[in-house]
Every structure is written in C-alpha cells, then in structure tokens.
Amino acid sequence: MGSDSATLLGAVLSLAYTAMFDLSLLRPVVWTDYRLAVLFTVLLPLILLVWATVQRASIIQQILLTYWKVSSLLAITVYLMIGGFSIGFVSALMARVLIPLSLWFWADLNEEIREQPQTALKLCFTTWRWAVSVYSGLGALLLIPFLRCAFSQGIFAAADCQVWLDPPRLFRTYFHSSYTPGFLGFWGIVGLVIYMLCLAYFVFFKVSRQGRSALNQ
C-alpha cells in the first residue's frame, strides 16, 4: 500500500514538473483542475449544505459552514488572477492546504460524525470529505512548482505561469465582462486582506475559546 502511494506521489510530481515545460500538457491539466474545483469545491458542498439543512443535521452543517468560510479563499484567488496579481499562486496553494484542515481539524466533531447512524447524507458527506481532501492535496502538489510565478514579475510573464490565468479570464468574460481586470483584482486584494485578518483572529484568539478539541490535542 505504501509502495503504491509513493508511486502515485512520484507520478503526480513528475507530471507537474514535466508540465512546466510542456504547454500542450499543462493547458489540459489546468483546465481539468478548474473543472474539478467547480465540482468538488462548489457544486457538491452546496448540495450537501442544502441537504444537511433540510435534514437538520447540525454537525454536518457546522463543518460545511466552516468549509465555506475557508474555501472562500479560492474565490479570492480567482479575482486576484483576473487582475494579474501573482500573489494568486500563493493564495491558491494556501486554499489547497486550509480546506482539508477545515474539514478534519476538530476531533470531537469528527467523533460525533462517526457516532451518527448510517444515512445517505452521512455516506455522501464522508465520501465528499475524503474526495475533496485528496483533490486538494494533489492540487497543492501540482501548484508547488509554480510558486516561482509569484515571486518574480519576469517569471510571472512566462507562458507556463500565464496558462493558469486563462480560466479566471474566461470567468470574467462570462460573469464580469463590464468590469476591468484591474477593478476586479482590486477587490481580490481587499478580500485577501479581510481573509487574512479573519484567519489571524481565528488562530490567535478564537481557537482556544471554541471549547472543542483539535486533532493534535
């Protein structure tokens, strides 16, 4: 099992590094990543939240609401990339790391989920939680080689870095065609500042007052 995991990890890393130099491979990988993001990080959790609300499954609701707060960084990243801000590569990686943390952080919530009776909602939620965690982890590995795009304006202009901006630009064309990239990027920066302030407040002030147990406690 460990050997299979190592082989899969090696294949993903190999694909990422090869894609940096092969635009014909990188483009479909990037577009596939964005399509999977829409499925796993938007559509499925929205359906699950509505389902949990109807079923009055408060624990699942609580985890999903926390997820939506954390995953808003993905939306902020889209607007940063529309505006051409290279920091979007950093926020994209942060989102891929924070999303699994938000889903598994509270040990007592995890225990309550396990103790609940088997239902279709619990099965679908558990399947999605594992799937989006694996997707986020693989996405983080894919993004690591492109962090260089965030730290040099010359590198940011490279073709392989610019490929990552194509889906956000198409999003703007469909939904915000009347606004300039600079205007949308400005609101991405505002969103990022607010997000980081909220995250800092949560980490330094709220965690110790939640009355819940984190995984490492």
Helices and strands as residue ranges (DSSP letters): H 2-20, H 23-38, I 39-43, H 44-55, H 58-82, H 88-104, H 107-115, H 120-143, G 144-150, H 153-156, H 159-163, H 166-175, H 181-201, I 202-206, G 207-209
